[in-house]
């Protein structure tokens, strides 16, 4: 990656990996930059962000795609709603 730019920061590596996969499926090469021991130990970021980076030329499009994607909170809310009786 020539000019990596942080497009999003996460607290959970899993969320960052999902976002990376989403961008790559849309044709945008992405990488994760984190000081978390390569995800060897859960919670090892100690408050440090897990950054999703893309090339400078892709930042705007990547940001737009991530803004349009469904957040984990929205997925959780939809799952809870579908589990309600009478749904």
Phi, psi and omega in degrees: 000122185288306182233079181290132179234137178289123179259332177204154173238143183230161174260342180244130180297324180301316178298319179296319179295320178297314179297320178299313179299321178298313180296318180295325176295335178268007177088015180251112177298133182220159179216162178250132177242112183211149175255068184233027180059032179064030181066021179292322180238126180298140178071021184273010180279339179049047177084359178276140181288154172256111188264136173261122183242148176224169176292151183307322182294340183257359187302311184297310181296318179299316178299317179297316180297317180292325177295327182277343183286164181277132180281157177302325178296322178292322177296314179300317180296319180294322179294318179297318180298320182289340180274349180291138177300139178086007179274000000 
